[in-house]
């Protein structure tokens, strides 16, 4: 099929890029209330585009925040259904002075299109629409059933999406959830992200005496809240970089040797990364590589600590309190609520005499992964390889995008994260751009994917 | 002798108190440059008072800061020499609105004299002058030789005194150094302070990556400077409250069982202190009481710690640096320079991989003690007991007054700290006052002391 679609996309390239420029011209910044009208315009633009592509039942559906755009094509009787998730909102553009061209006037320089949202995520959303439009145009039908769920609050942490998905479970029901919002490994090296870490956070507050004391008068006789806090925190990790909170690793699902082999095969240049970060040496959990430590292993990090005197020189104070903030990155099947509770128990157990300690819980997000050998993942891998001519990289990401896990869990579908952006394309920063090479190859990859997926799920 | 001197001091009481009021009226605040003229006036007042009392060779001696007032009486041929140290400068008076009467207009209410400097230290300096004047008046001679060294910079940490003493070693040479600038145990319970703790301070700076990192991208693979810092700090103390810096206790001179028995006999109400401080329990070095922990044992306290995010909620940052400030209180014969070096080595030894750590040194002051059984101390104890009718308390103080150790060391004399103030008399605070009961009894005690001392040193 490849040649026919190549010709089709070549013939329509200017037309598609002009449509992309139209969409990129709408400053749909979800974080800023003055852009509420732009959010409406952008959602309308997506809805119109879905209709034009041949989608049915297109709706702009309200939430307590910005609306979700829905559309479907369900005429592939007896075939599985794919749900495509994406977002039409973008990040703010500050600092404006660092942009080489206005963020909402897309320009093409050097085969890259520059504008806020070009790679994250308007470019990739439009590719999904245009790929289905192309198949419908060329085949008169689609190999699978399709649903679109394009939200307007991804850049503000999707505060209403879980509720929306829960409420519209039946409408959104699908066999596979596909999201194009993650980066490729590097130029020419497509990647499928098969896992994201979860997150949980807490604060530890240690209180000693009623007020700060003179270290000459009471030093040595009263527990120092900073000493107590550093003791509590130091008991959470051993010299091998393992977290020593009891039960912390109990639910961690071991990652297969073959998946670890995939990561080794990526050939990451650790020395270059070390120099970029400016650290004297890497440090992490014994027995795991740099990638494994950030992708498939959970962590416990102290994000902040404070107590007592922070000024210049010395003050002989025995402070009344001390505080720390801690977050964990979690991997399947760790549960953030359970981990928080384990840490709370650990703090309680290791609190030395003479102080009182309280623990407050913050953010929670569950980890997510789809097995590399899942048919929907393998089909995506074949599609990429056909178009890019190289084997796809199966990677994970150390960060957390809780909405991915939430949607997959509520809808009970495997999630395929197949992105077309490059890590260097300045998402969330000035001069965001998108390589047109990946716009072109991405359209072909998506078309290949739907046929591959139909074959592998049948 | 007691009755004769009682009559003498009764007859001269109004006269003495009027002189004290005159001295207290001079706002000799050493910290504030606008009071430079007052510093001159106060030093002149002291010089005149010494002359009037019968001292010879009275001089107002310049330093790089405020002058020192010197005076002597050296006609007790073949007898030992006593050097009396005190200070004519006072603390600032803010916050003014909390004073019930103007700080430099002394008033007597309820047998207490209220004014800045009344107890710290003008009242006690004048008592020394008036005691010698009384003996000269009544006996026509003194039982010992005497020298006065009354400085003007004690409240700003005596920045020029060590140099002054070093330069005038011969002029100031003495067999005993007597200072009245420490408190009694409580009303009616005189105390001789036989030890002060020394001090040393340092800062620990831990650096990791070039800049703050995203804990999702790098968490688990890069050493977290806060983790490194809490580990370093936690290794400095064990659960029994002992400092585990190698060699820390090596030079600590054990305190005799009889001295520890003295402290037990003081009958401190620990439960009352615990409630006042608001701590759930005391915590300190195993095997020592509350008083011993603050008086005769060295400490290592973290006075401040900071690194990473300190705002509300959670920020998933892996910070680039973390910092701590540490001070130690030292006891004889610990040397502050040696202790700083031991801690530096400890930090080096316990620094985990992946970070660089630097240590900077701050303040240093040596510990001081005079053995309880020293004849000069015992003579003071007998003098107190004769006048107050109760055994004197031999105590120590947990704080540091480096000048005491410095003078004692340079002049190679034992130091007798016999004070007449009460801990409740608001030194350094609004409504500083001095109980006239101790002015009256103190004059008698000092007279008794010089005769007792003559007998015990002969």
Interface residues (C-beta under 8 A of the other chain):
Chain A: X197 X199 X201 X203 X208 X209 X210 X211 X213 X214 X215 X216 X217 X218 X219 X220 X221 X222 X223 X224 X226 X227 X229 X230 X231 X233 X234 X235 X237 X239 X241 X277 X278 X279 X280 X281 X282 X283 X284 X285 X290 X293 X294 X297 X298 X299 X301 X302 X303 X304 X305 X306 X307 X308 X309 X310 X313 X314 X315 X316 X317 X318 X319 X322 X323 X324 X325 X327 X329 X352 X353 X354 X355 X356 X362 X363 X397 X398 X399 X400
Chain B: X197 X199 X201 X203 X208 X209 X210 X211 X213 X214 X215 X216 X217 X218 X219 X220 X221 X222 X223 X224 X226 X227 X229 X230 X231 X233 X234 X235 X237 X239 X241 X277 X278 X279 X280 X281 X282 X283 X284 X285 X290 X293 X294 X297 X298 X299 X301 X302 X303 X304 X305 X306 X307 X308 X309 X310 X313 X314 X315 X316 X317 X318 X319 X322 X323 X324 X325 X327 X329 X352 X353 X354 X355 X356 X362 X363 X397 X398 X399 X400
